[in-house]
Amino acid sequence: LLQRWGASFRKGTDFDSWGQLVEAIDEYQILARHLQKEAQSQHNNSEFTEDQKKTIAKIATCLELRSAALQSTQSQDEFKLEDLKKLEPILKNILTYNKEFPFDVQPVPLRKILAPGEEEHLEFEEDDEEGGAGAGSPDSCPARVPGTLLPRLPSEPGMTLLTINIEKIGLKDAGQCIDPYITVSVKDLNGIDLTPVQDTPVALRKEDTYVHFNVDIEIQKHIEKLTKGAAIFFEFKHYKPKKRFTSTKCFAFMEMDEIKPGAIVIELYKKPTDFKRKKLQLLTKKPLYLHLHQTLHKD
């Protein structure tokens, strides 16, 4: 099975790189369907674990995104061929793959891959699970990211711990963001994680130009132990119902010399998130920022 998938994946990316887009789109969509079918199969004798199925489903999403990109004329948001190629080894080694998935995508909900005419049979079944909202209405998006906040570390003599309260973020279209949350990570200069990544719960409320969080993040390393040049990243994410995945809208970061008690506002940058901090583009000229409050705990 894996060999068949691998061959199909290579066939698609070959067509893609030769500019045979129609053939590439066909191949991607056929493979995406096979992968989604496997990921959503309920039978117990499947050779894949639940986690592996999730990864398979995410690869299928990426194939869908790439074939959508080939069909669309706008280029700003598109999923690139070189990104897709990074997934080939993951698919090949799916049975042993255990790292973070490299792209922030969600598995596509079941109803995306039905043949025309099949949908009627599923509508009512889905309603039960989703609390009765009509399938397909924007309120019926499956619940995502409940938040993965971690407790404060134990204190150590002479060491400092940092709590960051994410107060709010200023965005011109704040009110339109669906299920917004922020992913917080601490990275070294090469973009490598120094602590576990944490997601805030979905924002408390939205108003004209602000999304309010008011949530405390406990940084999972003593400040003295962070490597030189490390930075704390905040990625603002929201759900796009049309594309049915969660997308990063913008990001901000704080460098080590900015760690001091009290309030701080930091600038927002355009995606994609540049963990190496080499090519930064401000999101807007407007005075809109991420508002934080820092508390240092020293034993």
C-alpha positions in Angstrom: 0.0 0.0 0.0 2.7 2.4 1.0 4.6 1.7 -2.2 1.5 2.4 -4.2 1.0 5.7 -2.4 4.6 6.6 -2.8 4.5 5.9 -6.5 1.4 8.0 -6.9 2.9 10.8 -4.9 6.0 10.9 -7.1 3.9 10.7 -10.2 1.9 13.8 -9.1 5.0 15.8 -8.1 6.8 14.9 -11.3 3.8 16.1 -13.4 3.7 19.2 -11.2 7.4 20.0 -11.7 7.1 19.4 -15.5 4.3 21.9 -15.7 1.7 19.2 -16.6 -0.8 20.6 -14.2 -4.0 18.8 -15.4 -2.3 15.5 -14.8 -0.8 16.6 -11.5 -4.2 17.7 -10.2 -5.8 14.4 -11.2 -3.0 12.4 -9.5 -3.1 14.5 -6.3 -6.9 14.3 -6.0 -6.9 10.5 -6.6 -4.2 10.0 -4.0 -5.9 12.4 -1.5 -9.1 10.4 -1.8 -7.3 7.1 -1.1 -5.5 8.6 1.9 -8.7 10.1 3.3 -10.5 6.9 2.9 -7.8 5.0 4.8 -7.6 7.8 7.5 -11.4 7.6 8.0 -11.8 3.8 7.8 -13.3 2.6 11.0 -12.4 -1.1 10.7 -10.2 -2.5 13.4 -7.9 -4.4 11.2 -6.4 -1.2 9.8 -2.6 -1.4 9.8 -2.4 2.3 11.0 -2.7 3.7 14.5 -5.1 6.7 15.1 -2.1 9.1 15.2 -0.8 7.7 11.9 -4.3 8.1 10.4 -4.2 11.8 11.5 -0.9 12.3 9.7 -2.2 10.5 6.6 -5.3 12.8 6.6 -3.1 15.9 6.9 -1.0 14.8 4.0 -4.3 14.4 2.1 -5.2 18.0 3.1 -1.9 19.2 1.7 -2.5 17.3 -1.6 -5.9 19.0 -1.8 -4.3 22.4 -1.0 -1.7 21.9 -3.7 -4.2 20.9 -6.3 -6.4 23.9 -5.3 -3.3 26.1 -5.7 -2.7 24.8 -9.2 -6.3 25.6 -10.2 -6.3 29.1 -8.7 -4.9 32.2 -10.2 -4.2 34.1 -7.0 -0.8 33.2 -5.7 -0.6 34.7 -2.3 -1.9 31.9 -0.1 -0.9 28.9 -2.1 0.7 25.7 -1.0 4.0 25.2 -2.9 5.4 22.2 -4.7 8.6 22.3 -2.6 6.5 22.1 0.6 4.5 19.2 -0.8 7.8 17.3 -1.5 8.7 17.5 2.1 5.8 15.1 2.8 7.1 12.3 0.6 9.5 10.8 3.3 6.7 11.2 5.9 4.3 9.2 3.8 7.0 6.6 3.0 7.9 6.2 6.7 4.4 6.7 8.1 4.7 3.6 10.4 7.7 5.0 12.2 7.1 8.8 11.8 6.7 10.4 15.2 7.6 14.1 14.8 5.4 17.2 14.6 3.6 17.5 11.2 5.5 20.3 9.4 2.5 22.3 8.3 -0.3 23.7 10.2 -3.3 22.0 8.5 -6.3 20.1 9.8 -7.6 16.9 8.4 -10.4 17.6 6.0 -13.9 16.8 7.4 -15.5 13.8 6.0 -18.1 15.5 3.8 -15.4 17.1 1.6 -14.8 13.9 -0.3 -18.2 12.6 -1.1 -19.3 12.0 -4.6 -22.1 14.4 -5.7 -25.5 13.0 -4.6 -24.0 11.1 -1.6 -24.2 14.1 0.7 -27.9 13.8 1.5 -27.4 10.5 3.4 -24.8 12.0 5.7 -26.3 15.3 6.7 -28.5 14.0 9.4 -25.9 11.7 10.9 -23.4 14.5 11.3 -25.9 16.7 13.0 -26.1 14.4 16.0 -22.4 14.8 16.7 -22.2 18.5 16.2 -24.9 19.4 18.6 -27.6 19.9 16.0 -26.2 22.8 14.0 -27.0 22.2 10.3 -24.0 20.5 8.7 -22.2 23.0 6.5 -23.4 26.0 8.5 -20.4 28.0 9.8 -21.4 27.2 13.4 -21.0 23.5 12.9 -17.2 23.5 12.5 -15.8 20.7 14.6 -14.4 22.0 17.9 -10.7 22.6 17.5 -7.8 23.3 19.9 -9.2 23.4 23.3 -5.9 24.9 24.4 -2.7 23.1 25.5 -1.4 25.4 28.3 1.1 23.9 30.7 1.5 24.7 34.4 4.3 26.7 35.8 7.6 24.8 36.4 8.8 24.3 39.9 11.1 27.1 41.1 14.8 26.7 41.4 17.1 28.8 43.6 18.6 31.8 41.7 16.5 31.0 38.6 13.8 33.1 37.0 10.5 31.9 35.6 8.4 34.0 33.2 4.6 34.2 33.0 3.3 36.1 30.0 -0.3 37.3 30.0 -1.5 37.6 26.4 -4.0 40.5 26.8 -5.2 41.2 23.3 -4.1 41.5 19.7 -5.0 44.5 17.4 -6.2 43.5 13.9 -8.2 45.6 11.5 -10.7 42.7 10.8 -10.7 41.3 14.4 -14.4 40.8 14.5 -14.3 38.4 11.5 -11.8 35.9 12.8 -13.3 32.5 13.5 -12.1 30.5 16.5 -8.9 32.6 16.9 -6.1 31.3 19.2 -2.4 31.9 19.6 0.4 29.3 19.4 3.3 30.2 21.7 6.7 28.7 21.2 10.3 29.4 22.2 12.8 29.0 19.4 16.6 29.3 19.1 18.2 31.2 16.2 17.8 28.1 13.9 14.1 27.9 14.6 14.4 24.8 16.8 12.0 24.5 19.7 13.5 25.0 23.1 10.3 24.3 25.1 7.0 22.5 24.4 4.7 24.5 22.1 1.5 25.7 23.7 -1.8 26.8 22.2 -4.1 29.3 24.0 -7.8 28.4 24.2 -10.0 30.2 21.7 -10.2 33.9 22.3 -12.6 35.3 24.9 -14.2 37.9 22.8 -13.7 40.1 19.7 -14.5 43.8 19.2 -13.8 46.2 16.4 -10.0 46.0 16.2 -9.1 43.7 19.0 -9.3 40.0 19.8 -9.1 39.6 23.6 -7.4 36.6 25.2 -6.4 37.5 28.8 -4.6 34.2 29.2 -1.4 33.4 31.1 1.3 31.4 29.4 4.0 29.8 31.6 7.2 29.7 29.7 8.6 26.1 30.2 12.2 26.9 30.9 14.1 29.1 33.3 15.1 32.3 31.6 18.7 31.7 32.5 18.7 28.4 30.7 17.5 29.8 27.3 20.2 29.9 24.7 21.6 33.2 23.4 19.5 34.6 20.6 16.4 32.7 21.6 13.0 34.3 21.1 9.4 33.7 22.2 7.0 33.5 19.2 3.3 34.2 19.1 1.4 32.9 16.1 -2.1 34.2 15.6 -4.3 31.5 14.0 -7.9 31.3 12.9 -10.2 28.9 11.1 -11.0 29.5 7.4 -14.3 27.7 6.7 -13.9 28.0 2.9 -10.6 26.2 3.0 -11.6 24.1 6.0 -8.3 24.5 7.8 -6.7 26.6 10.4 -4.4 29.2 9.1 -1.8 31.5 10.6 -2.7 35.1 10.0 0.3 36.9 11.5 3.0 36.4 14.1 5.0 38.4 16.7 8.0 37.6 18.7 9.9 38.8 21.8 13.7 38.6 22.1 15.6 38.0 25.3 16.4 41.6 26.0 12.7 42.4 26.0 12.0 40.1 29.0 11.3 42.5 31.8 8.3 42.8 34.2 5.3 44.9 33.1 3.4 45.7 30.0 4.9 45.4 26.5 3.4 45.8 23.0 5.1 44.1 20.1 4.8 44.4 16.4 2.9 42.0 14.1 4.5 40.5 11.1 3.2 38.9 7.9 3.0 35.2 7.6 4.6 32.7 7.0 6.2 32.7 10.4 9.9 33.2 10.1 11.4 31.6 13.1 14.9 32.5 12.0 13.9 36.2 11.9 15.6 36.9 8.6 12.9 38.2 6.3 10.4 40.1 8.4 7.6 42.1 6.9 5.4 44.2 9.1 1.7 43.2 8.8 0.4 46.8 8.7 1.4 50.4 9.0 -1.5 50.9 11.4 -0.7 51.1 15.1 -1.9 47.5 15.8 0.1 45.3 18.1 0.1 42.3 20.4 -0.4 43.4 24.0 1.4 41.4 26.6 2.1 41.7 30.3 5.1 39.9 31.8 5.6 38.7 35.4 9.0 37.3 36.5 9.2 34.9 39.4 12.6 34.6 41.1 13.2 32.3 43.9 
